[in-house]
Amino acid sequence: MKWGAAFASRLPGGWSAELVVLTTPVQPSVRQLHAALAGTSFEATAVPTVGLDELPELLARIRPDAVLLALRGPLVRVVAPIAARGPGRPVLVSGFPGLTIPAEPKAIVYREQVDLIVLHSRREVRAFRANAVELGIPVEFGLATLAFLHGARAADAAAPEPATDLVFAAQAKVPAERDDRVRLLGWLADAARRRPSRRVVVKVRARRGEAQTHAEAHDYAELLGDPGVRRALGGSLPPNLVVEDGPMADHLARAAGLVTVSSTAALEAVASGLPTLLIDEFGVTPKLINTVFEGSGLFGGADAVAGWEFRRPAEVWLADNYFHGGEHDDWAARLDVLLDRRAAGELPLRMRAHNLSGGALRRAFERKRMLGEHDRSLAGTAAMVVAIPTRWVVRRARRVRALLVARRVTAAGA
């Protein structure tokens, strides 16, 4: 939501945009919606929520020239053919809300029926284009400055007033293990104790009970409220260690520096001129979504967190990673070409070429899996009854096969 609204707010002159929320199990709460739309051209009170079955009628009434699918990849695969079937076949655009290196081929497979994928760095364009060529998917890629960055460069930004917070940008997926999160909170508690007159803010994306794009097994606020965790962190927590939510821009305005394991907030901080620290105590791996920062000069460990030792990015890293300069953006020109093809009737919807086994049953399963209780179709219910045990059997067979291969390799080595 945040990415889609910010991107649509920066369309070229002559465009108008309408924003709708699709009803799913992970749609934003009212509070999250207000936070996501802060600083955009959209008002939360004017954004309608529609079910997937209502979408064709809405698109037929609006007849848009383009539809931006700011959705998770598996849901893009469900919505893209529905959006394309209406009168006037709009150009279908999608993209990613944050860090996408390493570039996963399945991200392109999910979007194989989209016409244009918006990316945010030269490195991303190279990597995803190579994936698309290998997969045989003729999708267009457009370079855009990440909407959250507002075209700013670190050297150009200046804080309007002194700011003192250490802001830790939490992510749902990393680190995933409870013990690692407790260790991380320990470093933040040490930072708070060393500077008791300044705040250490754990900035979270959701409150208890609110949905997130990715499930979070161990909530930071709940961990800090756990007596066992408190004992592990020294018995009592410093009062200047706090957990807060809300728009990231508001927190960065009060920050002396940003700390994270892996988050798009690091890019926002760099663009705002804030020194930033990427924690490398858990490693630098694709699983941690932090390999894109290799060569940035932003990595540091536990001592750097506790000591408020932030970093400045290396200039050579910036140009290839999100700070290429708005004059190099080409997504709008590529969209214009696609609009011309649409006007000439030369933009048919591509048929799916990947993940086709199962036919209509698979498509019903994909829809049900993304919409959950919001899909009340008989086909969806039937697909889940068949697919869940089938998926279990297939995954079990793959594990057994992998184990047998590992044993053969071990025996050969012995």
ROMI-453801 format. One record per residue (C-alpha): residue in three letters; x, y, z; residue number from 1. Coordinates in nm, 3 decimals, always signed. Each point is the difference from the previous one (the first is absolute). Example, Ala and Ser with C-alpha at 12.3 -4.5 7.8 and 13.67 -1.06 7.14 Angstrom:
("ALA", (+1.230, -0.450, +0.780), 1);
("SER", (+0.137, +0.344, -0.066), 2);
//
This chain:
("MET", (+0.000, +0.000, +0.000), 1);
("LYS", (+0.273, +0.244, +0.099), 2);
("TRP", (+0.198, -0.063, -0.317), 3);
("GLY", (-0.299, +0.004, -0.234), 4);
("ALA", (-0.140, +0.322, +0.142), 5);
("ALA", (+0.338, +0.174, -0.001), 6);
("PHE", (+0.071, -0.110, -0.358), 7);
("ALA", (-0.343, +0.107, -0.125), 8);
("SER", (+0.044, +0.336, +0.171), 9);
("ARG", (+0.300, +0.072, -0.221), 10);
("LEU", (-0.152, -0.073, -0.341), 11);
("PRO", (+0.089, +0.244, -0.279), 12);
("GLY", (-0.221, +0.301, -0.065), 13);
("GLY", (-0.327, -0.077, -0.177), 14);
("TRP", (-0.062, -0.323, +0.191), 15);
("SER", (-0.270, -0.051, +0.260), 16);
("ALA", (-0.004, -0.292, +0.242), 17);
("GLU", (-0.255, -0.181, +0.211), 18);
("LEU", (+0.100, -0.230, +0.286), 19);
("VAL", (-0.195, -0.301, +0.123), 20);
("VAL", (+0.074, -0.262, +0.266), 21);
("LEU", (-0.065, -0.360, -0.097), 22);
("THR", (-0.167, -0.206, +0.272), 23);
("THR", (+0.247, -0.267, +0.118), 24);
("PRO", (+0.112, -0.150, +0.332), 25);
("VAL", (+0.297, +0.242, +0.003), 26);
("GLN", (-0.173, +0.324, -0.094), 27);
("PRO", (+0.108, +0.297, +0.215), 28);
("SER", (-0.195, +0.107, +0.307), 29);
("VAL", (-0.137, +0.355, +0.010), 30);
("ARG", (+0.301, +0.109, +0.203), 31);
("GLN", (+0.245, -0.169, -0.236), 32);
("LEU", (-0.175, +0.155, -0.299), 33);
("HIS", (+0.037, +0.351, +0.145), 34);
("ALA", (+0.370, -0.066, +0.068), 35);
("ALA", (+0.061, -0.145, -0.348), 36);
("LEU", (-0.163, +0.296, -0.175), 37);
("ALA", (+0.178, +0.269, +0.201), 38);
("GLY", (+0.183, +0.231, -0.239), 39);
("THR", (-0.185, -0.128, -0.309), 40);
("SER", (-0.277, +0.163, -0.203), 41);
("PHE", (-0.261, -0.241, +0.137), 42);
("GLU", (-0.226, +0.034, +0.305), 43);
("ALA", (-0.078, -0.315, +0.195), 44);
("THR", (-0.364, +0.100, +0.044), 45);
("ALA", (-0.046, +0.017, -0.379), 46);
("VAL", (+0.151, -0.342, -0.080), 47);
("PRO", (-0.264, -0.269, -0.063), 48);
("THR", (+0.043, -0.367, +0.082), 49);
("VAL", (-0.122, -0.244, -0.266), 50);
("GLY", (-0.024, -0.376, -0.028), 51);
("LEU", (+0.164, -0.179, -0.289), 52);
("ASP", (-0.340, -0.082, -0.151), 53);
("GLU", (-0.085, +0.371, +0.000), 54);
("LEU", (+0.318, +0.098, -0.181), 55);
("PRO", (-0.117, -0.066, -0.360), 56);
("GLU", (-0.303, +0.228, +0.043), 57);
("LEU", (+0.216, +0.273, +0.153), 58);
("LEU", (+0.252, -0.015, -0.283), 59);
("ALA", (-0.276, -0.004, -0.262), 60);
("ARG", (-0.138, +0.321, +0.151), 61);
("ILE", (+0.335, +0.179, +0.033), 62);
("ARG", (+0.153, -0.139, -0.323), 63);
("PRO", (+0.358, +0.075, +0.106), 64);
("ASP", (+0.286, +0.028, -0.245), 65);
("ALA", (+0.224, -0.188, +0.242), 66);
("VAL", (-0.045, -0.205, +0.316), 67);
("LEU", (+0.277, -0.008, +0.258), 68);
("LEU", (-0.007, -0.330, +0.191), 69);
("ALA", (+0.168, +0.092, +0.328), 70);
("LEU", (-0.050, -0.349, +0.135), 71);
("ARG", (+0.197, -0.300, +0.118), 72);
("GLY", (+0.126, -0.213, -0.290), 73);
("PRO", (-0.240, -0.295, +0.045), 74);
("LEU", (-0.294, +0.243, +0.007), 75);
("VAL", (+0.125, +0.181, -0.313), 76);
("ARG", (-0.030, -0.335, -0.178), 77);
("VAL", (-0.364, -0.025, +0.111), 78);
("VAL", (-0.101, +0.360, -0.077), 79);
("ALA", (+0.189, +0.068, -0.326), 80);
("PRO", (-0.226, -0.202, -0.234), 81);
("ILE", (-0.312, +0.141, +0.168), 82);
("ALA", (+0.123, +0.359, -0.045), 83);
("ALA", (+0.086, -0.066, -0.366), 84);
("ARG", (-0.333, -0.152, -0.102), 85);
("GLY", (-0.207, +0.316, +0.035), 86);
("PRO", (-0.085, +0.242, -0.281), 87);
("GLY", (+0.295, +0.200, -0.124), 88);
("ARG", (+0.266, -0.248, +0.123), 89);
("PRO", (+0.217, +0.226, +0.220), 90);
("VAL", (+0.378, -0.020, +0.015), 91);
("LEU", (+0.091, -0.213, +0.303), 92);
("VAL", (+0.280, +0.134, +0.220), 93);
("SER", (+0.151, -0.156, +0.309), 94);
("GLY", (+0.315, +0.032, +0.205), 95);
("PHE", (+0.160, -0.056, +0.338), 96);
("PRO", (-0.028, +0.213, +0.312), 97);
("GLY", (+0.357, -0.035, +0.119), 98);
("LEU", (+0.319, -0.201, -0.012), 99);
("THR", (-0.007, -0.275, -0.266), 100);
("ILE", (+0.362, -0.111, -0.024), 101);
("PRO", (+0.067, -0.286, -0.046), 102);
("ALA", (-0.252, -0.005, -0.285), 103);
("GLU", (-0.222, -0.306, +0.036), 104);
("PRO", (-0.122, -0.157, -0.328), 105);
("LYS", (-0.336, -0.082, +0.160), 106);
("ALA", (-0.065, +0.373, +0.041), 107);
("ILE", (-0.009, +0.023, -0.381), 108);
("VAL", (-0.207, -0.317, -0.032), 109);
("TYR", (-0.265, +0.154, +0.226), 110);
("ARG", (-0.006, +0.306, -0.228), 111);
("GLU", (+0.031, -0.172, -0.339), 112);
("GLN", (-0.331, +0.148, -0.123), 113);
("VAL", (+0.097, +0.355, +0.095), 114);
("ASP", (+0.116, +0.239, -0.273), 115);
("LEU", (+0.242, +0.216, +0.200), 116);
("ILE", (+0.190, -0.071, +0.322), 117);
("VAL", (+0.136, +0.305, +0.179), 118);
("LEU", (+0.339, -0.043, +0.167), 119);
("HIS", (+0.206, +0.243, +0.202), 120);
("SER", (+0.365, -0.053, -0.077), 121);
("ARG", (+0.220, -0.075, -0.297), 122);
("ARG", (+0.110, -0.314, +0.180), 123);
("GLU", (-0.360, -0.120, +0.037), 124);
("VAL", (-0.073, +0.061, -0.369), 125);
("ARG", (+0.303, -0.203, -0.107), 126);
("ALA", (-0.080, -0.289, +0.232), 127);
("PHE", (-0.371, -0.025, -0.074), 128);
("ARG", (+0.046, +0.045, -0.373), 129);
("ALA", (+0.243, -0.293, +0.002), 130);
("ASN", (-0.260, -0.208, +0.186), 131);
("ALA", (-0.272, +0.092, -0.250), 132);
("VAL", (+0.219, -0.093, -0.297), 133);
("GLU", (+0.081, -0.336, +0.156), 134);
("LEU", (-0.369, -0.064, +0.072), 135);
("GLY", (-0.108, +0.114, -0.346), 136);
("ILE", (-0.235, +0.268, +0.138), 137);
("PRO", (-0.007, +0.312, -0.226), 138);
("VAL", (-0.091, +0.251, +0.270), 139);
("GLU", (+0.124, +0.361, -0.003), 140);
("PHE", (+0.207, +0.140, +0.287), 141);
("GLY", (+0.001, +0.368, +0.091), 142);
("LEU", (+0.243, +0.182, +0.227), 143);
("ALA", (-0.152, +0.233, +0.260), 144);
("THR", (+0.132, +0.180, +0.303), 145);
("LEU", (-0.151, -0.169, +0.304), 146);
("ALA", (-0.296, +0.219, +0.088), 147);
("PHE", (+0.096, +0.022, +0.368), 148);
("LEU", (+0.328, +0.167, -0.089), 149);
("HIS", (-0.154, +0.307, -0.167), 150);
("GLY", (+0.307, +0.027, -0.222), 151);
("ALA", (+0.215, +0.115, +0.293), 152);
("ARG", (+0.369, -0.068, +0.035), 153);
("ALA", (+0.173, -0.022, +0.334), 154);
("ALA", (+0.227, +0.290, -0.081), 155);
("ASP", (-0.296, +0.221, -0.089), 156);
("ALA", (-0.209, -0.055, +0.313), 157);
("ALA", (+0.028, +0.191, +0.325), 158);
("ALA", (-0.195, -0.057, +0.322), 159);
("PRO", (-0.225, +0.301, +0.076), 160);
("GLU", (+0.070, -0.029, +0.373), 161);
("PRO", (+0.214, -0.214, +0.234), 162);
("ALA", (-0.128, -0.357, +0.033), 163);
("THR", (+0.115, -0.246, +0.263), 164);
("ASP", (-0.178, -0.338, -0.030), 165);
("LEU", (+0.162, -0.328, -0.095), 166);
("VAL", (-0.268, -0.162, -0.217), 167);
("PHE", (+0.004, -0.374, -0.055), 168);
("ALA", (-0.207, -0.096, -0.308), 169);
("ALA", (-0.151, -0.342, +0.067), 170);
("GLN", (-0.085, -0.250, -0.270), 171);
("ALA", (-0.241, -0.291, +0.026), 172);
("LYS", (+0.226, -0.257, -0.164), 173);
("VAL", (+0.350, +0.076, +0.132), 174);
("PRO", (+0.140, -0.102, +0.231), 175);
("ALA", (-0.252, -0.282, +0.020), 176);
("GLU", (+0.113, -0.185, +0.314), 177);
("ARG", (-0.121, +0.104, +0.344), 178);
("ASP", (+0.347, -0.025, +0.159), 179);
("ASP", (+0.146, +0.228, -0.266), 180);
("ARG", (-0.271, +0.259, +0.065), 181);
("VAL", (+0.067, -0.012, +0.373), 182);
("ARG", (+0.372, +0.051, -0.064), 183);
("LEU", (-0.082, +0.296, -0.224), 184);
("LEU", (-0.220, +0.154, +0.269), 185);
("GLY", (+0.292, -0.041, +0.239), 186);
("TRP", (+0.222, +0.212, -0.225), 187);
("LEU", (-0.270, +0.265, -0.025), 188);
("ALA", (-0.043, -0.004, +0.379), 189);
("ASP", (+0.377, +0.054, +0.037), 190);
("ALA", (-0.026, +0.296, -0.239), 191);
("ALA", (-0.282, +0.145, +0.209), 192);
("ARG", (+0.194, -0.040, +0.325), 193);
("ARG", (+0.308, +0.172, -0.143), 194);
("ARG", (-0.198, +0.311, -0.093), 195);
("PRO", (-0.288, +0.026, +0.248), 196);
("SER", (-0.099, +0.347, -0.117), 197);
("ARG", (-0.071, -0.124, -0.353), 198);
("ARG", (-0.262, -0.244, -0.127), 199);
("VAL", (+0.056, -0.337, -0.164), 200);
("VAL", (-0.311, -0.071, -0.208), 201);
("VAL", (-0.097, -0.345, -0.127), 202);
("LYS", (-0.208, +0.106, -0.299), 203);
("VAL", (-0.251, -0.277, -0.087), 204);
("ARG", (-0.227, -0.031, -0.302), 205);
("ALA", (-0.306, -0.133, +0.176), 206);
("ARG", (-0.164, -0.022, +0.338), 207);
("ARG", (-0.120, -0.323, +0.157), 208);
("GLY", (-0.280, -0.147, -0.210), 209);
("GLU", (+0.078, +0.204, -0.313), 210);
("ALA", (+0.099, -0.176, -0.319), 211);
("GLN", (+0.334, +0.038, -0.175), 212);
("THR", (+0.113, -0.097, -0.348), 213);
("HIS", (+0.217, -0.268, +0.163), 214);
("ALA", (-0.087, -0.186, +0.319), 215);
("GLU", (+0.203, +0.092, +0.307), 216);
("ALA", (+0.046, -0.282, +0.247), 217);
("HIS", (+0.158, +0.199, +0.283), 218);
("ASP", (-0.134, +0.349, +0.057), 219);
("TYR", (+0.253, +0.240, +0.157), 220);
("ALA", (-0.253, +0.165, +0.231), 221);
("GLU", (-0.111, -0.339, +0.129), 222);
("LEU", (+0.361, -0.107, +0.052), 223);
("LEU", (+0.074, +0.310, +0.205), 224);
("GLY", (-0.307, -0.074, +0.212), 225);
("ASP", (+0.110, -0.358, +0.069), 226);
("PRO", (+0.142, -0.038, +0.357), 227);
("GLY", (+0.253, -0.258, -0.121), 228);
("VAL", (+0.130, +0.236, -0.267), 229);
("ARG", (+0.020, +0.283, +0.251), 230);
("ARG", (+0.209, -0.217, +0.232), 231);
("ALA", (+0.229, -0.091, -0.291), 232);
("LEU", (+0.045, +0.370, -0.076), 233);
("GLY", (+0.101, +0.095, +0.352), 234);
("GLY", (-0.319, -0.010, +0.207), 235);
("SER", (-0.140, +0.343, -0.081), 236);
("LEU", (-0.007, +0.178, -0.332), 237);
("PRO", (+0.123, +0.357, -0.044), 238);
("PRO", (-0.302, +0.234, -0.020), 239);
("ASN", (+0.139, +0.163, -0.313), 240);
("LEU", (-0.033, -0.328, -0.197), 241);
("VAL", (-0.344, +0.023, -0.161), 242);
("VAL", (-0.209, -0.173, -0.267), 243);
("GLU", (-0.191, +0.222, -0.243), 244);
("ASP", (-0.180, -0.025, -0.334), 245);
("GLY", (-0.112, +0.265, -0.249), 246);
("PRO", (+0.148, +0.144, -0.320), 247);
("MET", (+0.371, -0.063, -0.040), 248);
("ALA", (+0.054, +0.357, -0.124), 249);
("ASP", (-0.116, +0.137, +0.336), 250);
("HIS", (+0.250, -0.219, +0.184), 251);
("LEU", (+0.287, +0.091, -0.230), 252);
("ALA", (-0.074, +0.369, +0.063), 253);
("ARG", (+0.078, -0.061, +0.368), 254);
("ALA", (+0.294, -0.235, -0.055), 255);
("ALA", (+0.370, +0.047, +0.045), 256);
("GLY", (+0.052, -0.327, -0.184), 257);
("LEU", (-0.173, -0.313, -0.123), 258);
("VAL", (+0.080, -0.361, +0.084), 259);
("THR", (-0.146, -0.306, -0.176), 260);
("VAL", (+0.079, -0.353, -0.107), 261);
("SER", (-0.157, +0.047, -0.341), 262);
("SER", (-0.267, +0.255, -0.086), 263);
("THR", (-0.091, +0.250, -0.269), 264);
("ALA", (+0.011, +0.249, +0.289), 265);
("ALA", (+0.378, -0.009, -0.040), 266);
("LEU", (-0.041, +0.152, -0.346), 267);
("GLU", (-0.240, +0.263, +0.137), 268);
("ALA", (+0.256, +0.087, +0.265), 269);
("VAL", (+0.283, +0.033, -0.253), 270);
("ALA", (-0.217, +0.220, -0.220), 271);
("SER", (-0.078, +0.218, +0.302), 272);
("GLY", (+0.366, +0.044, +0.082), 273);
("LEU", (-0.016, -0.216, +0.312), 274);
("PRO", (+0.295, -0.219, +0.096), 275);
("THR", (-0.109, -0.364, -0.008), 276);
("LEU", (+0.114, -0.332, +0.142), 277);
("LEU", (-0.073, -0.344, -0.148), 278);
("ILE", (+0.045, -0.270, +0.264), 279);
("ASP", (+0.217, -0.285, -0.129), 280);
("GLU", (+0.010, -0.211, +0.318), 281);
("PHE", (-0.239, -0.255, -0.155), 282);
("GLY", (+0.193, -0.018, -0.324), 283);
("VAL", (-0.035, +0.147, -0.348), 284);
("THR", (-0.208, -0.245, -0.199), 285);
("PRO", (-0.290, -0.010, -0.248), 286);
("LYS", (-0.220, -0.137, +0.279), 287);
("LEU", (+0.059, +0.320, +0.199), 288);
("ILE", (-0.075, +0.219, -0.306), 289);
("ASN", (+0.315, +0.204, +0.061), 290);
("THR", (+0.244, -0.106, -0.272), 291);
("VAL", (-0.097, +0.311, -0.198), 292);
("PHE", (+0.188, +0.206, +0.259), 293);
("GLU", (+0.333, -0.173, -0.064), 294);
("GLY", (+0.247, +0.270, -0.095), 295);
("SER", (-0.212, +0.276, +0.152), 296);
("GLY", (+0.220, +0.050, +0.305), 297);
("LEU", (-0.309, -0.005, +0.225), 298);
("PHE", (+0.057, -0.330, +0.183), 299);
("GLY", (+0.090, -0.020, +0.368), 300);
("GLY", (-0.044, -0.227, +0.300), 301);
("ALA", (-0.137, -0.001, +0.354), 302);
("ASP", (+0.264, +0.239, +0.134), 303);
("ALA", (-0.089, +0.253, -0.269), 304);
("VAL", (-0.370, -0.020, +0.095), 305);
("ALA", (+0.070, +0.049, +0.371), 306);
("GLY", (+0.247, +0.278, -0.074), 307);
("TRP", (-0.227, +0.194, -0.238), 308);
("GLU", (+0.264, -0.041, -0.273), 309);
("PHE", (-0.188, +0.065, -0.324), 310);
("ARG", (+0.148, -0.006, -0.350), 311);
("ARG", (-0.007, +0.201, -0.324), 312);
("PRO", (-0.044, -0.183, -0.333), 313);
("ALA", (+0.276, -0.044, -0.255), 314);
("GLU", (-0.054, +0.220, -0.307), 315);
("VAL", (+0.090, -0.280, -0.242), 316);
("TRP", (-0.283, -0.213, +0.147), 317);
("LEU", (-0.266, +0.271, -0.024), 318);
("ALA", (-0.015, +0.039, -0.379), 319);
("ASP", (-0.069, -0.369, -0.065), 320);
("ASN", (-0.233, -0.044, +0.295), 321);
("TYR", (-0.307, +0.226, +0.017), 322);
("PHE", (+0.178, +0.337, -0.028), 323);
("HIS", (+0.056, +0.011, -0.376), 324);
("GLY", (-0.164, +0.341, -0.033), 325);
("GLY", (-0.352, +0.073, -0.126), 326);
("GLU", (+0.126, +0.112, -0.339), 327);
("HIS", (+0.075, -0.366, -0.077), 328);
("ASP", (-0.353, -0.122, +0.074), 329);
("ASP", (-0.157, -0.150, -0.314), 330);
("TRP", (-0.318, -0.167, +0.127), 331);
("ALA", (-0.228, +0.280, -0.125), 332);
("ALA", (+0.142, -0.018, -0.353), 333);
("ARG", (-0.045, -0.378, -0.003), 334);
("LEU", (-0.357, +0.041, +0.123), 335);
("ASP", (-0.070, +0.246, -0.285), 336);
("VAL", (+0.118, -0.259, -0.254), 337);
("LEU", (-0.231, -0.260, +0.152), 338);
("LEU", (-0.291, +0.247, -0.008), 339);
("ASP", (+0.064, +0.055, -0.372), 340);
("ARG", (-0.006, -0.376, -0.056), 341);
("ARG", (-0.325, -0.019, +0.196), 342);
("ALA", (-0.155, +0.273, -0.214), 343);
("ALA", (+0.101, -0.194, -0.312), 344);
("GLY", (-0.154, -0.322, +0.135), 345);
("GLU", (+0.343, -0.164, +0.026), 346);
("LEU", (-0.001, -0.082, +0.371), 347);
("PRO", (-0.167, -0.338, +0.054), 348);
("LEU", (+0.019, -0.167, +0.339), 349);
("ARG", (+0.276, -0.260, -0.001), 350);
("MET", (-0.101, -0.350, +0.096), 351);
("ARG", (+0.165, -0.151, +0.304), 352);
("ALA", (+0.297, -0.219, -0.083), 353);
("HIS", (+0.117, -0.101, +0.348), 354);
("ASN", (-0.153, -0.192, +0.291), 355);
("LEU", (-0.284, -0.133, -0.214), 356);
("SER", (-0.047, -0.348, +0.151), 357);
("GLY", (-0.347, -0.036, +0.143), 358);
("GLY", (-0.175, +0.231, -0.246), 359);
("ALA", (-0.323, +0.155, +0.130), 360);
("LEU", (+0.040, -0.174, +0.336), 361);
("ARG", (+0.340, +0.160, +0.050), 362);
("ARG", (-0.133, +0.345, -0.088), 363);
("ALA", (-0.285, -0.047, +0.249), 364);
("PHE", (+0.254, -0.103, +0.264), 365);
("GLU", (+0.219, +0.305, -0.069), 366);
("ARG", (-0.301, +0.227, +0.041), 367);
("LYS", (-0.118, -0.169, +0.319), 368);
("ARG", (+0.349, +0.006, +0.151), 369);
("MET", (+0.030, +0.375, -0.055), 370);
("LEU", (-0.356, +0.101, +0.093), 371);
("GLY", (-0.062, -0.247, +0.282), 372);
("GLU", (-0.348, +0.042, +0.147), 373);
("HIS", (-0.070, +0.279, -0.248), 374);
("ASP", (-0.023, -0.259, -0.278), 375);
("ARG", (-0.330, -0.184, +0.048), 376);
("SER", (+0.002, -0.186, -0.332), 377);
("LEU", (-0.069, -0.373, -0.006), 378);
("ALA", (+0.299, -0.046, -0.232), 379);
("GLY", (+0.228, +0.161, +0.255), 380);
("THR", (-0.124, -0.220, +0.282), 381);
("ALA", (+0.033, -0.312, -0.214), 382);
("ALA", (+0.351, +0.102, -0.107), 383);
("MET", (+0.115, +0.035, +0.360), 384);
("VAL", (-0.141, -0.343, +0.089), 385);
("VAL", (+0.201, -0.156, -0.282), 386);
("ALA", (+0.309, +0.222, +0.000), 387);
("ILE", (+0.102, +0.006, +0.366), 388);
("PRO", (+0.056, -0.377, +0.040), 389);
("THR", (+0.149, -0.016, -0.350), 390);
("ARG", (+0.250, +0.276, +0.080), 391);
("TRP", (+0.091, -0.179, +0.323), 392);
("VAL", (+0.071, -0.324, -0.187), 393);
("VAL", (+0.205, +0.177, -0.268), 394);
("ARG", (+0.207, +0.194, +0.253), 395);
("ARG", (+0.054, -0.314, +0.207), 396);
("ALA", (+0.118, -0.186, -0.310), 397);
("ARG", (+0.242, +0.282, -0.081), 398);
("ARG", (+0.146, -0.012, +0.351), 399);
("VAL", (+0.048, -0.375, -0.020), 400);
("ARG", (+0.161, +0.033, -0.343), 401);
("ALA", (+0.234, +0.273, +0.126), 402);
("LEU", (+0.093, -0.214, +0.302), 403);
("LEU", (+0.078, -0.300, -0.221), 404);
("VAL", (+0.217, +0.214, -0.227), 405);
("ALA", (+0.185, +0.139, +0.304), 406);
("ARG", (+0.061, -0.354, +0.127), 407);
("ARG", (+0.136, -0.112, -0.337), 408);
("VAL", (+0.233, +0.301, -0.008), 409);
("THR", (+0.118, -0.077, +0.354), 410);
("ALA", (+0.058, -0.364, -0.085), 411);
("ALA", (+0.196, +0.097, -0.311), 412);
("GLY", (+0.210, +0.239, +0.205), 413);
("ALA", (+0.070, -0.267, +0.262), 414);
//
